[in-house]
């Protein structure tokens, strides 16, 4: 099994995922063959950490370290 991130593309009223040529060749896939696709939405790290400026995060990290020496 190969895991790889990919973006959805609109095809008419549907969405599709492109499979890179390297993966097709590695798995020996042929047009018309059935494949199994697992879908998991990945979180954008900017969405998680983008709310806080980096300097604020660094200050919070330093505060947490206080007293652990």
mmCIF file as Biopython writes it, N, C-alpha, C and O atoms, coordinates in Angstrom:
data_model
#
loop_
_atom_site.group_PDB
_atom_site.id
_atom_site.type_symbol
_atom_site.label_atom_id
_atom_site.label_alt_id
_atom_site.label_comp_id
_atom_site.label_asym_id
_atom_site.label_entity_id
_atom_site.label_seq_id
_atom_site.pdbx_PDB_ins_code
_atom_site.Cartn_x
_atom_site.Cartn_y
_atom_site.Cartn_z
_atom_site.occupancy
_atom_site.B_iso_or_equiv
_atom_site.auth_seq_id
_atom_site.auth_asym_id
_atom_site.pdbx_PDB_model_num
ATOM 1   N N  . UNK A ? 1  ? 0.839   -1.176 0.000   1.0 0.0 1  A 1 
ATOM 2   C CA . UNK A ? 1  ? 0.000   0.000  0.000   1.0 0.0 1  A 1 
ATOM 3   C C  . UNK A ? 1  ? 0.884   1.240  0.000   1.0 0.0 1  A 1 
ATOM 4   O O  . UNK A ? 1  ? 1.881   1.304  0.720   1.0 0.0 1  A 1 
ATOM 5   N N  . UNK A ? 2  ? 0.515   2.211  -0.805  1.0 0.0 2  A 1 
ATOM 6   C CA . UNK A ? 2  ? 1.248   3.470  -0.888  1.0 0.0 2  A 1 
ATOM 7   C C  . UNK A ? 2  ? 0.343   4.572  -0.378  1.0 0.0 2  A 1 
ATOM 8   O O  . UNK A ? 2  ? -0.835  4.627  -0.732  1.0 0.0 2  A 1 
ATOM 9   N N  . UNK A ? 3  ? 0.882   5.449  0.450   1.0 0.0 3  A 1 
ATOM 10  C CA . UNK A ? 3  ? 0.129   6.596  0.944   1.0 0.0 3  A 1 
ATOM 11  C C  . UNK A ? 3  ? 0.714   7.854  0.346   1.0 0.0 3  A 1 
ATOM 12  O O  . UNK A ? 3  ? 1.929   8.050  0.336   1.0 0.0 3  A 1 
ATOM 13  N N  . UNK A ? 4  ? -0.162  8.701  -0.152  1.0 0.0 4  A 1 
ATOM 14  C CA . UNK A ? 4  ? 0.302   9.942  -0.759  1.0 0.0 4  A 1 
ATOM 15  C C  . UNK A ? 4  ? -0.805  10.977 -0.683  1.0 0.0 4  A 1 
ATOM 16  O O  . UNK A ? 4  ? -1.976  10.654 -0.884  1.0 0.0 4  A 1 
ATOM 17  N N  . UNK A ? 5  ? -0.440  12.228 -0.393  1.0 0.0 5  A 1 
ATOM 18  C CA . UNK A ? 5  ? -1.411  13.311 -0.377  1.0 0.0 5  A 1 
ATOM 19  C C  . UNK A ? 5  ? -1.697  13.742 -1.801  1.0 0.0 5  A 1 
ATOM 20  O O  . UNK A ? 5  ? -0.812  13.735 -2.657  1.0 0.0 5  A 1 
ATOM 21  N N  . UNK A ? 6  ? -2.940  14.117 -2.045  1.0 0.0 6  A 1 
ATOM 22  C CA . UNK A ? 6  ? -3.343  14.588 -3.358  1.0 0.0 6  A 1 
ATOM 23  C C  . UNK A ? 6  ? -4.502  15.558 -3.177  1.0 0.0 6  A 1 
ATOM 24  O O  . UNK A ? 6  ? -5.208  15.504 -2.170  1.0 0.0 6  A 1 
ATOM 25  N N  . UNK A ? 7  ? -4.697  16.432 -4.136  1.0 0.0 7  A 1 
ATOM 26  C CA . UNK A ? 7  ? -5.803  17.383 -4.080  1.0 0.0 7  A 1 
ATOM 27  C C  . UNK A ? 7  ? -6.941  16.900 -4.962  1.0 0.0 7  A 1 
ATOM 28  O O  . UNK A ? 7  ? -6.723  16.288 -6.008  1.0 0.0 7  A 1 
ATOM 29  N N  . UNK A ? 8  ? -8.166  17.187 -4.517  1.0 0.0 8  A 1 
ATOM 30  C CA . UNK A ? 8  ? -9.337  16.852 -5.307  1.0 0.0 8  A 1 
ATOM 31  C C  . UNK A ? 8  ? -9.445  17.789 -6.498  1.0 0.0 8  A 1 
ATOM 32  O O  . UNK A ? 8  ? -9.143  18.978 -6.391  1.0 0.0 8  A 1 
ATOM 33  N N  . UNK A ? 9  ? -9.867  17.263 -7.613  1.0 0.0 9  A 1 
ATOM 34  C CA . UNK A ? 9  ? -10.095 18.049 -8.827  1.0 0.0 9  A 1 
ATOM 35  C C  . UNK A ? 9  ? -11.537 17.842 -9.252  1.0 0.0 9  A 1 
ATOM 36  O O  . UNK A ? 9  ? -12.060 16.731 -9.165  1.0 0.0 9  A 1 
ATOM 37  N N  . UNK A ? 10 ? -12.179 18.900 -9.709  1.0 0.0 10 A 1 
ATOM 38  C CA . UNK A ? 10 ? -13.559 18.790 -10.171 1.0 0.0 10 A 1 
ATOM 39  C C  . UNK A ? 10 ? -13.577 18.251 -11.589 1.0 0.0 10 A 1 
ATOM 40  O O  . UNK A ? 10 ? -12.867 18.744 -12.466 1.0 0.0 10 A 1 
ATOM 41  N N  . UNK A ? 11 ? -14.403 17.229 -11.803 1.0 0.0 11 A 1 
ATOM 42  C CA . UNK A ? 11 ? -14.645 16.658 -13.121 1.0 0.0 11 A 1 
ATOM 43  C C  . UNK A ? 11 ? -16.150 16.650 -13.324 1.0 0.0 11 A 1 
ATOM 44  O O  . UNK A ? 11 ? -16.835 15.731 -12.874 1.0 0.0 11 A 1 
ATOM 45  N N  . UNK A ? 12 ? -16.669 17.668 -13.998 1.0 0.0 12 A 1 
ATOM 46  C CA . UNK A ? 12 ? -18.119 17.787 -14.166 1.0 0.0 12 A 1 
ATOM 47  C C  . UNK A ? 12 ? -18.771 18.026 -12.828 1.0 0.0 12 A 1 
ATOM 48  O O  . UNK A ? 12 ? -18.419 18.975 -12.128 1.0 0.0 12 A 1 
ATOM 49  N N  . UNK A ? 13 ? -19.732 17.169 -12.452 1.0 0.0 13 A 1 
ATOM 50  C CA . UNK A ? 13 ? -20.412 17.279 -11.165 1.0 0.0 13 A 1 
ATOM 51  C C  . UNK A ? 13 ? -19.746 16.441 -10.083 1.0 0.0 13 A 1 
ATOM 52  O O  . UNK A ? 13 ? -20.244 16.372 -8.959  1.0 0.0 13 A 1 
ATOM 53  N N  . UNK A ? 14 ? -18.637 15.809 -10.407 1.0 0.0 14 A 1 
ATOM 54  C CA . UNK A ? 14 ? -17.955 14.914 -9.471  1.0 0.0 14 A 1 
ATOM 55  C C  . UNK A ? 14 ? -16.581 15.470 -9.120  1.0 0.0 14 A 1 
ATOM 56  O O  . UNK A ? 14 ? -16.168 16.509 -9.635  1.0 0.0 14 A 1 
ATOM 57  N N  . UNK A ? 15 ? -15.890 14.775 -8.251  1.0 0.0 15 A 1 
ATOM 58  C CA . UNK A ? 15 ? -14.505 15.086 -7.909  1.0 0.0 15 A 1 
ATOM 59  C C  . UNK A ? 15 ? -13.662 13.854 -8.181  1.0 0.0 15 A 1 
ATOM 60  O O  . UNK A ? 15 ? -14.144 12.726 -8.087  1.0 0.0 15 A 1 
ATOM 61  N N  . UNK A ? 16 ? -12.409 14.076 -8.515  1.0 0.0 16 A 1 
ATOM 62  C CA . UNK A ? 16 ? -11.498 12.977 -8.774  1.0 0.0 16 A 1 
ATOM 63  C C  . UNK A ? 16 ? -10.146 13.233 -8.148  1.0 0.0 16 A 1 
ATOM 64  O O  . UNK A ? 16 ? -9.816  14.361 -7.781  1.0 0.0 16 A 1 
ATOM 65  N N  . UNK A ? 17 ? -9.372  12.178 -8.032  1.0 0.0 17 A 1 
ATOM 66  C CA . UNK A ? 17 ? -8.018  12.257 -7.498  1.0 0.0 17 A 1 
ATOM 67  C C  . UNK A ? 17 ? -7.085  11.704 -8.554  1.0 0.0 17 A 1 
ATOM 68  O O  . UNK A ? 17 ? -7.304  10.608 -9.069  1.0 0.0 17 A 1 
ATOM 69  N N  . UNK A ? 18 ? -6.045  12.457 -8.879  1.0 0.0 18 A 1 
ATOM 70  C CA . UNK A ? 18 ? -5.051  11.985 -9.846  1.0 0.0 18 A 1 
ATOM 71  C C  . UNK A ? 18 ? -4.050  11.082 -9.140  1.0 0.0 18 A 1 
ATOM 72  O O  . UNK A ? 18 ? -3.612  11.368 -8.026  1.0 0.0 18 A 1 
ATOM 73  N N  . UNK A ? 19 ? -3.700  9.998  -9.801  1.0 0.0 19 A 1 
ATOM 74  C CA . UNK A ? 19 ? -2.678  9.088  -9.278  1.0 0.0 19 A 1 
ATOM 75  C C  . UNK A ? 19 ? -1.407  9.347  -10.083 1.0 0.0 19 A 1 
ATOM 76  O O  . UNK A ? 19 ? -1.392  9.151  -11.298 1.0 0.0 19 A 1 
ATOM 77  N N  . UNK A ? 20 ? -0.335  9.788  -9.409  1.0 0.0 20 A 1 
ATOM 78  C CA . UNK A ? 20 ? 0.906   10.103 -10.114 1.0 0.0 20 A 1 
ATOM 79  C C  . UNK A ? 20 ? 1.458   8.900  -10.884 1.0 0.0 20 A 1 
ATOM 80  O O  . UNK A ? 20 ? 1.281   7.749  -10.486 1.0 0.0 20 A 1 
ATOM 81  N N  . UNK A ? 21 ? 2.117   9.196  -11.976 1.0 0.0 21 A 1 
ATOM 82  C CA . UNK A ? 21 ? 2.679   8.174  -12.864 1.0 0.0 21 A 1 
ATOM 83  C C  . UNK A ? 21 ? 3.605   7.214  -12.114 1.0 0.0 21 A 1 
ATOM 84  O O  . UNK A ? 21 ? 3.597   6.010  -12.370 1.0 0.0 21 A 1 
ATOM 85  N N  . UNK A ? 22 ? 4.402   7.754  -11.189 1.0 0.0 22 A 1 
ATOM 86  C CA . UNK A ? 22 ? 5.340   6.901  -10.440 1.0 0.0 22 A 1 
ATOM 87  C C  . UNK A ? 22 ? 4.587   5.829  -9.658  1.0 0.0 22 A 1 
ATOM 88  O O  . UNK A ? 22 ? 5.025   4.681  -9.592  1.0 0.0 22 A 1 
ATOM 89  N N  . UNK A ? 23 ? 3.444   6.209  -9.060  1.0 0.0 23 A 1 
ATOM 90  C CA . UNK A ? 23 ? 2.652   5.248  -8.293  1.0 0.0 23 A 1 
ATOM 91  C C  . UNK A ? 23 ? 2.018   4.213  -9.222  1.0 0.0 23 A 1 
ATOM 92  O O  . UNK A ? 23 ? 1.971   3.027  -8.894  1.0 0.0 23 A 1 
ATOM 93  N N  . UNK A ? 24 ? 1.533   4.661  -10.378 1.0 0.0 24 A 1 
ATOM 94  C CA . UNK A ? 24 ? 0.927   3.748  -11.359 1.0 0.0 24 A 1 
ATOM 95  C C  . UNK A ? 24 ? 1.948   2.704  -11.790 1.0 0.0 24 A 1 
ATOM 96  O O  . UNK A ? 24 ? 1.652   1.510  -11.839 1.0 0.0 24 A 1 
ATOM 97  N N  . UNK A ? 25 ? 3.160   3.176  -12.105 1.0 0.0 25 A 1 
ATOM 98  C CA . UNK A ? 25 ? 4.216   2.266  -12.555 1.0 0.0 25 A 1 
ATOM 99  C C  . UNK A ? 25 ? 4.649   1.319  -11.437 1.0 0.0 25 A 1 
ATOM 100 O O  . UNK A ? 25 ? 4.838   0.125  -11.669 1.0 0.0 25 A 1 
ATOM 101 N N  . UNK A ? 26 ? 4.807   1.856  -10.217 1.0 0.0 26 A 1 
ATOM 102 C CA . UNK A ? 26 ? 5.263   1.033  -9.097  1.0 0.0 26 A 1 
ATOM 103 C C  . UNK A ? 26 ? 4.265   -0.088 -8.787  1.0 0.0 26 A 1 
ATOM 104 O O  . UNK A ? 26 ? 4.667   -1.212 -8.486  1.0 0.0 26 A 1 
ATOM 105 N N  . UNK A ? 27 ? 2.977   0.216  -8.860  1.0 0.0 27 A 1 
ATOM 106 C CA . UNK A ? 27 ? 1.941   -0.771 -8.562  1.0 0.0 27 A 1 
ATOM 107 C C  . UNK A ? 27 ? 1.535   -1.583 -9.795  1.0 0.0 27 A 1 
ATOM 108 O O  . UNK A ? 27 ? 0.776   -2.545 -9.681  1.0 0.0 27 A 1 
ATOM 109 N N  . UNK A ? 28 ? 2.037   -1.197 -10.971 1.0 0.0 28 A 1 
ATOM 110 C CA . UNK A ? 28 ? 1.695   -1.915 -12.195 1.0 0.0 28 A 1 
ATOM 111 C C  . UNK A ? 28 ? 0.220   -1.770 -12.565 1.0 0.0 28 A 1 
ATOM 112 O O  . UNK A ? 28 ? -0.393  -2.713 -13.067 1.0 0.0 28 A 1 
ATOM 113 N N  . UNK A ? 29 ? -0.347  -0.596 -12.320 1.0 0.0 29 A 1 
ATOM 114 C CA . UNK A ? 29 ? -1.761  -0.358 -12.598 1.0 0.0 29 A 1 
ATOM 115 C C  . UNK A ? 29 ? -2.008  -0.170 -14.088 1.0 0.0 29 A 1 
ATOM 116 O O  . UNK A ? 29 ? -1.171  0.370  -14.811 1.0 0.0 29 A 1 
ATOM 117 N N  . UNK A ? 30 ? -3.172  -0.625 -14.529 1.0 0.0 30 A 1 
ATOM 118 C CA . UNK A ? 30 ? -3.578  -0.481 -15.928 1.0 0.0 30 A 1 
ATOM 119 C C  . UNK A ? 30 ? -4.942  0.199  -15.975 1.0 0.0 30 A 1 
ATOM 120 O O  . UNK A ? 30 ? -5.738  0.067  -15.045 1.0 0.0 30 A 1 
ATOM 121 N N  . UNK A ? 31 ? -5.207  0.917  -17.045 1.0 0.0 31 A 1 
ATOM 122 C CA . UNK A ? 31 ? -6.496  1.583  -17.215 1.0 0.0 31 A 1 
ATOM 123 C C  . UNK A ? 31 ? -7.634  0.566  -17.119 1.0 0.0 31 A 1 
ATOM 124 O O  . UNK A ? 31 ? -7.566  -0.513 -17.707 1.0 0.0 31 A 1 
ATOM 125 N N  . UNK A ? 32 ? -8.659  0.918  -16.387 1.0 0.0 32 A 1 
ATOM 126 C CA . UNK A ? 32 ? -9.818  0.051  -16.237 1.0 0.0 32 A 1 
ATOM 127 C C  . UNK A ? 32 ? -9.746  -0.890 -15.038 1.0 0.0 32 A 1 
ATOM 128 O O  . UNK A ? 32 ? -10.752 -1.494 -14.665 1.0 0.0 32 A 1 
ATOM 129 N N  . UNK A ? 33 ? -8.560  -1.019 -14.428 1.0 0.0 33 A 1 
ATOM 130 C CA . UNK A ? 33 ? -8.435  -1.876 -13.249 1.0 0.0 33 A 1 
ATOM 131 C C  . UNK A ? 33 ? -9.126  -1.226 -12.057 1.0 0.0 33 A 1 
ATOM 132 O O  . UNK A ? 33 ? -9.211  -0.003 -11.954 1.0 0.0 33 A 1 
ATOM 133 N N  . UNK A ? 34 ? -9.613  -2.071 -11.169 1.0 0.0 34 A 1 
ATOM 134 C CA . UNK A ? 34 ? -10.246 -1.586 -9.954  1.0 0.0 34 A 1 
ATOM 135 C C  . UNK A ? 34 ? -9.181  -1.366 -8.887  1.0 0.0 34 A 1 
ATOM 136 O O  . UNK A ? 34 ? -8.299  -2.203 -8.693  1.0 0.0 34 A 1 
ATOM 137 N N  . UNK A ? 35 ? -9.271  -0.230 -8.196  1.0 0.0 35 A 1 
ATOM 138 C CA . UNK A ? 35 ? -8.347  0.081  -7.105  1.0 0.0 35 A 1 
ATOM 139 C C  . UNK A ? 35 ? -9.155  0.460  -5.873  1.0 0.0 35 A 1 
ATOM 140 O O  . UNK A ? 35 ? -10.317 0.851  -5.979  1.0 0.0 35 A 1 
ATOM 141 N N  . UNK A ? 36 ? -8.545  0.342  -4.726  1.0 0.0 36 A 1 
ATOM 142 C CA . UNK A ? 36 ? -9.192  0.739  -3.474  1.0 0.0 36 A 1 
ATOM 143 C C  . UNK A ? 36 ? -8.577  2.048  -3.023  1.0 0.0 36 A 1 
ATOM 144 O O  . UNK A ? 36 ? -7.354  2.182  -2.981  1.0 0.0 36 A 1 
ATOM 145 N N  . UNK A ? 37 ? -9.416  3.015  -2.686  1.0 0.0 37 A 1 
ATOM 146 C CA . UNK A ? 37 ? -8.952  4.330  -2.255  1.0 0.0 37 A 1 
ATOM 147 C C  . UNK A ? 37 ? -9.489  4.601  -0.858  1.0 0.0 37 A 1 
ATOM 148 O O  . UNK A ? 37 ? -10.692 4.485  -0.622  1.0 0.0 37 A 1 
ATOM 149 N N  . UNK A ? 38 ? -8.612  4.959  0.062   1.0 0.0 38 A 1 
ATOM 150 C CA . UNK A ? 38 ? -9.029  5.379  1.411   1.0 0.0 38 A 1 
ATOM 151 C C  . UNK A ? 38 ? -8.944  6.891  1.455   1.0 0.0 38 A 1 
ATOM 152 O O  . UNK A ? 38 ? -7.958  7.473  1.004   1.0 0.0 38 A 1 
ATOM 153 N N  . UNK A ? 39 ? -9.966  7.531  1.994   1.0 0.0 39 A 1 
ATOM 154 C CA . UNK A ? 39 ? -10.002 8.988  2.027   1.0 0.0 39 A 1 
ATOM 155 C C  . UNK A ? 39 ? -9.953  9.469  3.463   1.0 0.0 39 A 1 
ATOM 156 O O  . UNK A ? 39 ? -10.769 9.065  4.291   1.0 0.0 39 A 1 
ATOM 157 N N  . UNK A ? 40 ? -8.996  10.332 3.754   1.0 0.0 40 A 1 
ATOM 158 C CA . UNK A ? 40 ? -8.858  10.970 5.051   1.0 0.0 40 A 1 
ATOM 159 C C  . UNK A ? 40 ? -8.542  12.426 4.808   1.0 0.0 40 A 1 
ATOM 160 O O  . UNK A ? 40 ? -7.574  12.741 4.116   1.0 0.0 40 A 1 
ATOM 161 N N  . UNK A ? 41 ? -9.328  13.311 5.354   1.0 0.0 41 A 1 
ATOM 162 C CA . UNK A ? 41 ? -9.070  14.737 5.192   1.0 0.0 41 A 1 
ATOM 163 C C  . UNK A ? 41 ? -7.881  15.106 6.063   1.0 0.0 41 A 1 
ATOM 164 O O  . UNK A ? 41 ? -7.865  14.820 7.261   1.0 0.0 41 A 1 
ATOM 165 N N  . UNK A ? 42 ? -6.900  15.734 5.466   1.0 0.0 42 A 1 
ATOM 166 C CA . UNK A ? 42 ? -5.727  16.157 6.218   1.0 0.0 42 A 1 
ATOM 167 C C  . UNK A ? 42 ? -5.923  17.578 6.688   1.0 0.0 42 A 1 
ATOM 168 O O  . UNK A ? 42 ? -6.534  18.391 5.994   1.0 0.0 42 A 1 
ATOM 169 N N  . UNK A ? 43 ? -5.412  17.876 7.857   1.0 0.0 43 A 1 
ATOM 170 C CA . UNK A ? 43 ? -5.502  19.230 8.403   1.0 0.0 43 A 1 
ATOM 171 C C  . UNK A ? 43 ? -4.329  20.047 7.912   1.0 0.0 43 A 1 
ATOM 172 O O  . UNK A ? 43 ? -3.199  19.567 7.832   1.0 0.0 43 A 1 
ATOM 173 N N  . UNK A ? 44 ? -4.614  21.256 7.594   1.0 0.0 44 A 1 
ATOM 174 C CA . UNK A ? 44 ? -3.561  22.188 7.204   1.0 0.0 44 A 1 
ATOM 175 C C  . UNK A ? 44 ? -2.923  22.717 8.473   1.0 0.0 44 A 1 
ATOM 176 O O  . UNK A ? 44 ? -3.613  23.264 9.334   1.0 0.0 44 A 1 
ATOM 177 N N  . UNK A ? 45 ? -1.613  22.561 8.599   1.0 0.0 45 A 1 
ATOM 178 C CA . UNK A ? 45 ? -0.923  22.991 9.819   1.0 0.0 45 A 1 
ATOM 179 C C  . UNK A ? 45 ? -1.117  24.477 10.071  1.0 0.0 45 A 1 
ATOM 180 O O  . UNK A ? 45 ? -1.106  24.909 11.224  1.0 0.0 45 A 1 
ATOM 181 N N  . UNK A ? 46 ? -1.297  25.280 9.009   1.0 0.0 46 A 1 
ATOM 182 C CA . UNK A ? 46 ? -1.548  26.702 9.193   1.0 0.0 46 A 1 
ATOM 183 C C  . UNK A ? 46 ? -2.886  26.917 9.883   1.0 0.0 46 A 1 
ATOM 184 O O  . UNK A ? 46 ? -3.048  27.863 10.654  1.0 0.0 46 A 1 
ATOM 185 N N  . UNK A ? 47 ? -3.845  26.038 9.606   1.0 0.0 47 A 1 
ATOM 186 C CA . UNK A ? 47 ? -5.149  26.144 10.257  1.0 0.0 47 A 1 
ATOM 187 C C  . UNK A ? 47 ? -5.010  25.884 11.757  1.0 0.0 47 A 1 
ATOM 188 O O  . UNK A ? 47 ? -5.681  26.521 12.569  1.0 0.0 47 A 1 
ATOM 189 N N  . UNK A ? 48 ? -4.144  24.955 12.116  1.0 0.0 48 A 1 
ATOM 190 C CA . UNK A ? 48 ? -3.963  24.609 13.522  1.0 0.0 48 A 1 
ATOM 191 C C  . UNK A ? 48 ? -3.147  25.670 14.244  1.0 0.0 48 A 1 
ATOM 192 O O  . UNK A ? 48 ? -3.535  26.129 15.318  1.0 0.0 48 A 1 
ATOM 193 N N  . UNK A ? 49 ? -2.025  26.060 13.664  1.0 0.0 49 A 1 
ATOM 194 C CA . UNK A ? 49 ? -1.102  26.959 14.330  1.0 0.0 49 A 1 
ATOM 195 C C  . UNK A ? 49 ? -1.158  28.391 13.816  1.0 0.0 49 A 1 
ATOM 196 O O  . UNK A ? 49 ? -0.562  29.282 14.421  1.0 0.0 49 A 1 
ATOM 197 N N  . UNK A ? 50 ? -1.854  28.628 12.725  1.0 0.0 50 A 1 
ATOM 198 C CA . UNK A ? 50 ? -1.874  29.950 12.109  1.0 0.0 50 A 1 
ATOM 199 C C  . UNK A ? 50 ? -2.583  31.010 12.927  1.0 0.0 50 A 1 
ATOM 200 O O  . UNK A ? 50 ? -2.458  32.200 12.638  1.0 0.0 50 A 1 
ATOM 201 N N  . UNK A ? 51 ? -3.323  30.600 13.943  1.0 0.0 51 A 1 
ATOM 202 C CA . UNK A ? 51 ? -4.046  31.570 14.762  1.0 0.0 51 A 1 
ATOM 203 C C  . UNK A ? 51 ? -3.120  32.383 15.652  1.0 0.0 51 A 1 
ATOM 204 O O  . UNK A ? 51 ? -3.464  33.495 16.051  1.0 0.0 51 A 1 
ATOM 205 N N  . UNK A ? 52 ? -1.984  31.857 15.957  1.0 0.0 52 A 1 
ATOM 206 C CA . UNK A ? 52 ? -1.073  32.507 16.886  1.0 0.0 52 A 1 
ATOM 207 C C  . UNK A ? 52 ? 0.238   32.845 16.192  1.0 0.0 52 A 1 
ATOM 208 O O  . UNK A ? 52 ? 0.812   31.990 15.519  1.0 0.0 52 A 1 
ATOM 209 N N  . UNK A ? 53 ? 0.720   34.067 16.340  1.0 0.0 53 A 1 
ATOM 210 C CA . UNK A ? 53 ? 2.037   34.394 15.778  1.0 0.0 53 A 1 
ATOM 211 C C  . UNK A ? 53 ? 3.103   33.497 16.408  1.0 0.0 53 A 1 
ATOM 212 O O  . UNK A ? 53 ? 2.995   33.119 17.574  1.0 0.0 53 A 1 
ATOM 213 N N  . UNK A ? 54 ? 4.110   33.168 15.645  1.0 0.0 54 A 1 
ATOM 214 C CA . UNK A ? 54 ? 5.162   32.267 16.119  1.0 0.0 54 A 1 
ATOM 215 C C  . UNK A ? 54 ? 5.805   32.780 17.398  1.0 0.0 54 A 1 
ATOM 216 O O  . UNK A ? 54 ? 6.099   31.993 18.298  1.0 0.0 54 A 1 
ATOM 217 N N  . UNK A ? 55 ? 6.028   34.091 17.495  1.0 0.0 55 A 1 
ATOM 218 C CA . UNK A ? 55 ? 6.687   34.645 18.684  1.0 0.0 55 A 1 
ATOM 219 C C  . UNK A ? 55 ? 5.866   34.344 19.935  1.0 0.0 55 A 1 
ATOM 220 O O  . UNK A ? 55 ? 6.433   34.059 20.990  1.0 0.0 55 A 1 
ATOM 221 N N  . UNK A ? 56 ? 4.533   34.404 19.831  1.0 0.0 56 A 1 
ATOM 222 C CA . UNK A ? 56 ? 3.694   34.078 20.982  1.0 0.0 56 A 1 
ATOM 223 C C  . UNK A ? 56 ? 3.837   32.615 21.370  1.0 0.0 56 A 1 
ATOM 224 O O  . UNK A ? 56 ? 3.879   32.287 22.556  1.0 0.0 56 A 1 
ATOM 225 N N  . UNK A ? 57 ? 3.913   31.736 20.379  1.0 0.0 57 A 1 
ATOM 226 C CA . UNK A ? 57 ? 4.096   30.311 20.663  1.0 0.0 57 A 1 
ATOM 227 C C  . UNK A ? 57 ? 5.418   30.062 21.361  1.0 0.0 57 A 1 
ATOM 228 O O  . UNK A ? 57 ? 5.496   29.271 22.300  1.0 0.0 57 A 1 
ATOM 229 N N  . UNK A ? 58 ? 6.456   30.742 20.898  1.0 0.0 58 A 1 
ATOM 230 C CA . UNK A ? 58 ? 7.780   30.576 21.502  1.0 0.0 58 A 1 
ATOM 231 C C  . UNK A ? 58 ? 7.759   31.047 22.952  1.0 0.0 58 A 1 
ATOM 232 O O  . UNK A ? 58 ? 8.350   30.406 23.820  1.0 0.0 58 A 1 
ATOM 233 N N  . UNK A ? 59 ? 7.080   32.165 23.221  1.0 0.0 59 A 1 
ATOM 234 C CA . UNK A ? 59 ? 6.989   32.669 24.597  1.0 0.0 59 A 1 
ATOM 235 C C  . UNK A ? 59 ? 6.255   31.667 25.483  1.0 0.0 59 A 1 
ATOM 236 O O  . UNK A ? 59 ? 6.662   31.427 26.619  1.0 0.0 59 A 1 
ATOM 237 N N  . UNK A ? 60 ? 5.180   31.086 24.968  1.0 0.0 60 A 1 
ATOM 238 C CA . UNK A ? 60 ? 4.425   30.091 25.734  1.0 0.0 60 A 1 
ATOM 239 C C  . UNK A ? 60 ? 5.285   28.870 26.029  1.0 0.0 60 A 1 
ATOM 240 O O  . UNK A ? 60 ? 5.225   28.309 27.124  1.0 0.0 60 A 1 
ATOM 241 N N  . UNK A ? 61 ? 6.079   28.464 25.055  1.0 0.0 61 A 1 
ATOM 242 C CA . UNK A ? 61 ? 6.968   27.316 25.242  1.0 0.0 61 A 1 
ATOM 243 C C  . UNK A ? 61 ? 7.986   27.600 26.345  1.0 0.0 61 A 1 
ATOM 244 O O  . UNK A ? 61 ? 8.258   26.744 27.187  1.0 0.0 61 A 1 
ATOM 245 N N  . UNK A ? 62 ? 8.539   28.800 26.332  1.0 0.0 62 A 1 
ATOM 246 C CA . UNK A ? 62 ? 9.521   29.168 27.358  1.0 0.0 62 A 1 
ATOM 247 C C  . UNK A ? 62 ? 8.876   29.211 28.738  1.0 0.0 62 A 1 
ATOM 248 O O  . UNK A ? 62 ? 9.495   28.798 29.718  1.0 0.0 62 A 1 
ATOM 249 N N  . UNK A ? 63 ? 7.628   29.709 28.831  1.0 0.0 63 A 1 
ATOM 250 C CA . UNK A ? 63 ? 6.922   29.745 30.117  1.0 0.0 63 A 1 
ATOM 251 C C  . UNK A ? 63 ? 6.716   28.332 30.652  1.0 0.0 63 A 1 
ATOM 252 O O  . UNK A ? 63 ? 6.850   28.096 31.853  1.0 0.0 63 A 1 
ATOM 253 N N  . UNK A ? 64 ? 6.394   27.396 29.772  1.0 0.0 64 A 1 
ATOM 254 C CA . UNK A ? 64 ? 6.170   26.020 30.208  1.0 0.0 64 A 1 
ATOM 255 C C  . UNK A ? 64 ? 7.448   25.377 30.719  1.0 0.0 64 A 1 
ATOM 256 O O  . UNK A ? 64 ? 7.403   24.504 31.586  1.0 0.0 64 A 1 
ATOM 257 N N  . UNK A ? 65 ? 8.592   25.806 30.186  1.0 0.0 65 A 1 
ATOM 258 C CA . UNK A ? 65 ? 9.879   25.230 30.609  1.0 0.0 65 A 1 
ATOM 259 C C  . UNK A ? 65 ? 10.287  25.723 31.978  1.0 0.0 65 A 1 
ATOM 260 O O  . UNK A ? 65 ? 11.048  25.042 32.666  1.0 0.0 65 A 1 
ATOM 261 N N  . UNK A ? 66 ? 9.800   26.909 32.410  1.0 0.0 66 A 1 
ATOM 262 C CA . UNK A ? 66 ? 10.195  27.473 33.702  1.0 0.0 66 A 1 
ATOM 263 C C  . UNK A ? 66 ? 9.934   26.475 34.828  1.0 0.0 66 A 1 
ATOM 264 O O  . UNK A ? 66 ? 8.854   25.891 34.918  1.0 0.0 66 A 1 
ATOM 265 N N  . UNK A ? 67 ? 10.911  26.293 35.659  1.0 0.0 67 A 1 
ATOM 266 C CA . UNK A ? 67 ? 10.777  25.415 36.807  1.0 0.0 67 A 1 
ATOM 267 C C  . UNK A ? 67 ? 11.128  23.965 36.543  1.0 0.0 67 A 1 
ATOM 268 O O  . UNK A ? 67 ? 11.075  23.150 37.465  1.0 0.0 67 A 1 
ATOM 269 N N  . UNK A ? 68 ? 11.482  23.616 35.324  1.0 0.0 68 A 1 
ATOM 270 C CA . UNK A ? 68 ? 11.814  22.233 34.994  1.0 0.0 68 A 1 
ATOM 271 C C  . UNK A ? 68 ? 13.315  21.968 34.977  1.0 0.0 68 A 1 
ATOM 272 O O  . UNK A ? 68 ? 13.742  20.853 34.676  1.0 0.0 68 A 1 
ATOM 273 N N  . UNK A ? 69 ? 14.108  22.966 35.291  1.0 0.0 69 A 1 
ATOM 274 C CA . UNK A ? 69 ? 15.575  22.781 35.291  1.0 0.0 69 A 1 
ATOM 275 C C  . UNK A ? 69 ? 16.067  22.090 36.516  1.0 0.0 69 A 1 
ATOM 276 O O  . UNK A ? 69 ? 17.269  21.866 36.657  1.0 0.0 69 A 1 
#
